[in-house]
Amino acid sequence: MNRRLLATLAFVFLLALAGCTTILGNDVGDPASLSADAQYDYDTERDASITINRENYTAVYNVSAKVTGDNETIELWRTNALTLETPLEISALQFRYPNGTVVRYVDGEPVAIHEDGTEETTDALAVNTTRQRTIVHLPAEEGQLAFTAPKTGKELIIRPAVHGSYEIALPPDRDAQIPLLSRVRPPNDDRVVVDGRVQLRWEQLDSPAIAVQWYLDRDLWLFGGLAAVAGLVGVLGVIYYYRKIQRAAKRRDEEGIDVDYEDDRKGPPPGMR
């Protein structure tokens, strides 16, 4: 293999890493996934409202507060175990205008649904990806973008696409108050319970990432039970060794091997008395 061919392959590989090739980047979002059905609560005063579910989370973003993309786009991403940026997998994509009109995907095509129920096809909402980012082309500079993204386990790390006020609703019967069992970074400004869900709130978020780790309420009882058992075992251990020491001292006295070290220290050294 000659040097020219090697140089060409290296150049193509670098372009692929930069997300500029059709093979490794610029993959259009899956129409079926974008057309998935979801219900979003647009009635929020927060710039970002996130609800964590069992297998995914939903997000509603105020696009006028976005910090990524240009005037017509917003960029979404996450980081993998190697802290490398990868496109965020989104589904059930919607955009809501300030007047209440919602643009969503129906059978793979974006459709504008007006408040009076009338519908019309549109090309105002589109998605494409690079190797690092999911790029959503927005219908307008004012409005709310909503989508669903996957999650696993009891932890969620979000790369904020908008600045301003945030709220994150934990799954039902979950909480994030005990440091040993949970983690919230950056620390939340407020914590409220709404409809049985704990909501963590930030008044002005200015951080490159939000990390929330939570626990089940039953985990707290389990942890408390284990701590109580460990404490009881510790107390019993102290009592056991104390009684053992007392028995050893009593036996020493009975065998006449007790030594009064205090009197010895008062007299001269041995051999000089």
C-alpha positions as CSV (number, residue, x, y, z in Angstrom):
1,M,0.0,0.0,0.0
2,N,1.6,3.3,-1.2
3,R,1.9,6.4,0.9
4,R,-0.7,8.3,-1.2
5,L,-3.4,5.7,-0.5
6,L,-2.6,5.8,3.2
7,A,-2.8,9.5,3.2
8,T,-6.2,9.4,1.5
9,L,-7.5,6.9,3.9
10,A,-6.3,8.9,6.9
11,F,-7.9,12.1,5.5
12,V,-11.3,10.2,5.0
13,F,-11.0,8.9,8.6
14,L,-10.4,12.3,10.0
15,L,-13.4,13.7,8.1
16,A,-15.5,10.9,9.5
17,L,-14.4,11.7,13.0
18,A,-15.4,15.3,12.5
19,G,-18.9,14.2,11.5
20,C,-18.6,15.5,7.9
21,T,-19.2,12.2,6.1
22,T,-22.5,10.7,5.1
23,I,-21.3,7.2,6.2
24,L,-20.4,8.1,9.9
25,G,-22.3,11.4,10.3
26,N,-25.2,13.4,9.0
27,D,-27.6,10.5,9.6
28,V,-31.1,11.9,9.5
29,G,-33.2,11.1,12.6
30,D,-35.3,8.0,12.4
31,P,-38.8,9.1,11.2
32,A,-40.5,6.3,13.0
33,S,-38.8,7.3,16.3
34,L,-39.5,11.0,15.8
35,S,-43.2,10.1,15.2
36,A,-43.6,8.3,18.5
37,D,-46.4,9.5,20.6
38,A,-45.7,11.4,23.9
39,Q,-47.5,13.9,26.1
40,Y,-45.6,16.9,27.2
41,D,-46.5,19.6,29.8
42,Y,-45.8,22.9,28.0
43,D,-47.4,24.8,30.9
44,T,-44.1,25.6,32.7
45,E,-42.4,28.8,33.6
46,R,-39.0,27.1,33.6
47,D,-36.6,27.4,30.8
48,A,-36.1,23.6,31.0
49,S,-38.5,21.1,32.5
50,I,-37.3,17.5,32.7
51,T,-39.3,14.5,33.8
52,I,-37.5,11.3,34.6
53,N,-39.4,8.1,33.9
54,R,-38.5,4.4,34.3
55,E,-36.7,3.9,31.0
56,N,-36.5,7.4,29.6
57,Y,-36.9,11.1,30.3
58,T,-38.8,13.9,28.6
59,A,-37.5,17.5,28.2
60,V,-39.2,20.7,27.3
61,Y,-36.8,23.5,26.4
62,N,-37.4,27.2,25.9
63,V,-35.5,27.7,22.7
64,S,-35.1,31.4,23.2
65,A,-32.7,30.6,26.0
66,K,-30.6,28.1,24.0
67,V,-26.8,28.1,24.3
68,T,-26.0,25.8,21.4
69,G,-26.4,26.0,17.7
70,D,-27.2,29.1,15.6
71,N,-30.3,31.2,15.3
72,E,-32.2,28.3,13.5
73,T,-30.8,25.2,15.3
74,I,-30.3,23.7,18.7
75,E,-27.7,21.0,19.4
76,L,-28.2,18.0,21.7
77,W,-25.6,15.6,22.9
78,R,-24.4,13.4,25.7
79,T,-21.0,11.9,26.7
80,N,-20.1,8.3,26.8
81,A,-17.9,6.4,29.3
82,L,-14.8,7.8,27.7
83,T,-16.3,11.4,28.0
84,L,-16.5,11.6,24.3
85,E,-19.4,13.6,22.8
86,T,-22.1,11.5,21.0
87,P,-25.5,12.5,19.5
88,L,-28.4,12.4,21.9
89,E,-30.9,9.8,20.8
90,I,-34.3,11.6,20.7
91,S,-37.8,10.5,19.9
92,A,-41.3,11.9,19.9
93,L,-40.0,15.3,18.8
94,Q,-42.4,18.3,19.0
95,F,-42.2,22.1,18.8
96,R,-44.8,24.4,20.2
97,Y,-45.2,28.0,19.0
98,P,-46.2,30.7,21.5
99,N,-49.6,30.8,19.9
100,G,-50.2,27.2,20.8
101,T,-49.6,25.6,17.4
102,V,-47.6,22.3,17.7
103,V,-45.4,20.9,15.1
104,R,-44.8,17.1,15.5
105,Y,-43.9,14.2,13.3
106,V,-46.8,12.1,11.9
107,D,-45.9,9.0,9.9
108,G,-42.4,10.3,9.4
109,E,-43.4,13.8,8.2
110,P,-43.6,17.0,10.2
111,V,-47.2,18.3,10.6
112,A,-48.4,21.6,12.1
113,I,-51.4,21.1,14.4
114,H,-53.3,24.3,15.2
115,E,-55.3,25.0,18.3
116,D,-58.6,24.8,16.3
117,G,-57.6,21.2,15.3
118,T,-56.7,21.9,11.7
119,E,-53.5,20.3,10.3
120,E,-51.1,21.1,7.6
121,T,-47.8,19.6,6.4
122,T,-44.6,21.6,7.0
123,D,-40.9,21.3,6.6
124,A,-40.1,23.7,9.4
125,L,-38.9,21.0,11.9
126,A,-36.0,18.7,10.8
127,V,-33.3,16.7,12.4
128,N,-29.8,15.6,11.3
129,T,-26.8,14.3,13.2
130,T,-23.1,14.6,13.1
131,R,-20.8,12.2,14.9
132,Q,-20.9,14.4,18.0
133,R,-24.3,16.2,18.0
134,T,-28.0,15.8,17.2
135,I,-29.0,19.0,15.4
136,V,-32.6,20.1,15.4
137,H,-33.6,22.7,12.9
138,L,-36.2,24.9,14.6
139,P,-39.3,26.4,13.1
140,A,-38.9,29.7,15.0
141,E,-36.6,31.5,17.5
142,E,-39.4,31.6,20.0
143,G,-41.2,28.6,21.4
144,Q,-40.7,25.3,23.2
145,L,-38.9,22.2,22.0
146,A,-39.9,18.8,23.5
147,F,-38.4,15.4,23.0
148,T,-37.9,12.0,24.7
149,A,-34.5,10.5,25.4
150,P,-33.4,7.2,26.9
151,K,-31.9,6.6,30.3
152,T,-30.6,3.6,32.3
153,G,-30.1,3.0,36.0
154,K,-30.7,5.5,38.8
155,E,-28.5,8.3,37.5
156,L,-29.0,10.9,34.7
157,I,-26.4,13.2,33.3
158,I,-27.6,16.0,31.1
159,R,-25.7,18.4,28.9
160,P,-27.8,21.6,29.1
161,A,-28.8,23.0,25.8
162,V,-30.4,26.1,27.3
163,H,-29.5,28.3,30.2
164,G,-31.8,29.8,32.8
165,S,-34.1,28.1,35.3
166,Y,-34.4,24.3,35.5
167,E,-36.6,21.7,37.2
168,I,-36.1,18.0,37.2
169,A,-38.9,15.7,38.4
170,L,-37.7,12.4,39.8
171,P,-39.6,9.2,39.2
172,P,-42.4,8.4,41.8
173,D,-41.2,7.1,45.1
174,R,-37.7,8.4,44.5
175,D,-35.6,11.0,46.3
176,A,-32.2,12.6,46.3
177,Q,-31.6,14.0,49.8
178,I,-29.2,11.5,51.5
179,P,-25.6,12.2,50.3
180,L,-24.5,8.6,50.8
181,L,-27.3,7.3,48.6
182,S,-27.7,10.1,46.1
183,R,-25.8,12.9,44.2
184,V,-27.0,16.2,42.8
185,R,-24.4,18.4,40.9
186,P,-24.6,21.3,40.9
187,P,-26.6,21.5,44.2
188,N,-30.2,22.4,43.6
189,D,-31.7,25.6,45.0
190,D,-35.1,24.2,46.0
191,R,-36.9,20.9,46.4
192,V,-40.7,20.5,46.3
193,V,-43.1,17.6,45.9
194,V,-45.7,17.9,43.1
195,D,-48.2,15.2,42.4
196,G,-46.2,12.6,44.3
197,R,-42.9,13.4,42.5
198,V,-39.9,15.2,44.0
199,Q,-38.9,18.1,41.9
200,L,-35.4,19.6,42.1
201,R,-35.1,23.2,41.0
202,W,-32.4,25.6,39.9
203,E,-33.2,29.3,39.6
204,Q,-30.2,30.1,37.3
205,L,-28.2,27.2,36.0
206,D,-24.8,27.9,34.5
207,S,-23.1,24.6,34.4
208,P,-21.8,22.4,31.5
209,A,-23.6,19.4,33.0
210,I,-26.3,18.3,35.5
211,A,-25.8,15.0,37.3
212,V,-28.6,13.6,39.4
213,Q,-28.4,10.2,41.2
214,W,-31.4,9.1,43.2
215,Y,-32.7,6.3,45.4
216,L,-35.9,4.4,46.0
217,D,-37.7,5.3,49.2
218,R,-37.4,1.6,50.2
219,D,-33.6,1.9,49.8
220,L,-33.6,4.5,52.6
221,W,-35.4,2.0,54.9
222,L,-33.0,-0.7,53.9
223,F,-30.0,1.5,54.5
224,G,-31.4,2.6,57.9
225,G,-32.1,-1.0,58.9
226,L,-28.5,-2.0,57.9
227,A,-27.1,0.9,59.9
228,A,-29.2,0.0,62.9
229,V,-28.0,-3.6,62.7
230,A,-24.4,-2.5,62.3
231,G,-24.8,-0.2,65.4
232,L,-26.3,-3.0,67.4
233,V,-23.5,-5.4,66.5
234,G,-21.0,-2.7,67.5
235,V,-22.6,-2.2,70.9
236,L,-22.8,-5.9,71.5
237,G,-19.1,-6.2,70.5
238,V,-18.1,-3.5,73.0
239,I,-20.1,-5.1,75.8
240,Y,-18.6,-8.5,75.0
241,Y,-15.0,-7.3,75.1
242,Y,-15.7,-5.2,78.2
243,R,-17.0,-8.2,80.0
244,K,-14.1,-10.3,78.8
245,I,-11.6,-7.7,80.1
246,Q,-13.5,-7.6,83.5
247,R,-13.3,-11.4,83.8
248,A,-9.6,-11.4,83.0
249,A,-9.0,-8.8,85.7
250,K,-11.0,-10.8,88.2
251,R,-9.1,-13.9,87.4
252,R,-5.8,-12.1,87.8
253,D,-6.9,-10.9,91.3
254,E,-7.9,-14.3,92.3
255,E,-4.6,-15.8,91.3
256,G,-2.6,-13.2,93.2
257,I,-0.7,-11.8,90.3
258,D,-2.0,-8.2,90.6
259,V,0.8,-5.7,90.7
260,D,0.5,-2.2,92.0
261,Y,2.4,-0.2,89.5
262,E,1.6,3.1,91.1
263,D,3.6,2.3,94.3
264,D,6.5,1.1,92.3
265,R,6.8,4.4,90.5
266,K,7.1,6.2,93.9
267,G,10.2,4.4,95.1
268,P,13.8,4.2,93.8
269,P,14.7,1.9,90.9
270,P,15.1,-1.8,91.7
271,G,18.5,-2.6,93.3
272,M,18.7,0.8,95.0
273,R,16.1,0.3,97.7
